Amino acid sequence: MKIPFFDLKRQDRFLKPELTIALKSLFKSGNFILESQVETFEKRFASFIGVKYGIGVNSGTDALKISLRALEIGRGDEVITVPNTAVPTVSAIREAGATPTFVDVKDDYLLNENQLNKAFSKKIKAIIPVHLYGQACQMKAILRFAQKHDLKVIEDCAQAHGARFNDKKVGSFGDLSCFSFYPTKNLGAYGDGGMILSRNHKLAEKCRRLRMYGMKKIYKADLEGYNSRLDEIQAAILNIKLKYLARWNRKRRQIADYYLNNIHHKLISLPLVNEGNHHVFHLFVIRCRQRSRLLSYLQKKGIEFKIHYPYPVHLQKAYQFLGYKKGDFPVAERLAEEVISLPLFPEISKKELEYTVKALNSF
């Protein structure tokens, strides 16, 4: 068998009738920039997460950058985050003019809240916890530390649409939160797209201006801003897909449960699911100390896989100027050498899952 890591075409076939009607209507209207589809999606997605304001932007990266700008974090400031994230988390900090300060992670792949004190200095102005792979960080401890030191919290929710911490959805904890709608996400567009969420009206309005050249009124810029708008086509697609997100997340959890209950191999470590967390399994990430052997084996079996992420950010050439070295974040570095993401998407078949599990157990 050939087992795809992700197959968007299967979802497309299911959605095609609704998408065709919605897009035909949109093309007939002739309105493509910041019109009713974007406004509707902003309200619906904000309501889904449990906050009041949503601001559609060009990407998850821009959502982080604009959030930092809205909170007036920039040159001379430092922002705590993790080194085992996707590069965009860190590039957004740099685009805002600030400097990343890394904190190691735990075996659950998430920020180690017990090391925040170690990373703190007077230059630290914010924390960006990354809800990696679909599981929430320990937000209670992170918020307690932020309040103690008067720090802003910007949640990176790019992989955690619908995930919960203590029955509260991620994206509703921080001063601002940022989502990506890249096509492979739990809620994905057919191109790039992102969203900033906030409970604060003034912050939300500032983000709105920053995404549109800093303008509150057309042709009149109050701030130095950007061209970073979620377009009507992507919003129309996302308005349809949002109706199915809860169902798709349930399916992801069922697939993950099948993996968790049926993979039994002494060389394979399964992902940890923290008590009180509602994991939405954007990715199902195992660990294997003999990864190169396992990857070769999976290729021979026709099972596609990915590695998220093979290179810790602090060891990448682009960020050598930060002054970190190998050994500074041992858990993140070890995980980068061991992690493998298995096929997981709502439309994967039982037969494909059984084949994948049987292959893993026979390794």
ABEGO torsion letter per residue (X at the ends): XBBBABBAAAAAAAAAAAAAAAAAAAAAAGBABGBAAAAAAAAAAAAAAGBABBBBBABAAAAAAAAAAAAGBBBGBBBBBBAABBAAAAAAAAAAGBBBBBBBBBAAGBBBAAAAAAABBAABABBBBBBBGGBBBBAAAAAAAAAAAGBBBBBBAAAABGBBBGGBBBGAABABBBBBABAABABBBAEBBBBBBBABAAAAAAAAAAABGGBABBGBBABBBBBBBBBAAAAAAAAAAAAAAAAAAAAAAAAAAAAAAABBBAABBBBBBBBGBBBAGABBBBBBABAAAAAAAAAAAGBBBBBOBABBAAABAAAAAAGBBBGABAAAAAAAAABBBBBBBAABBAAAAAAAAAAAAAX
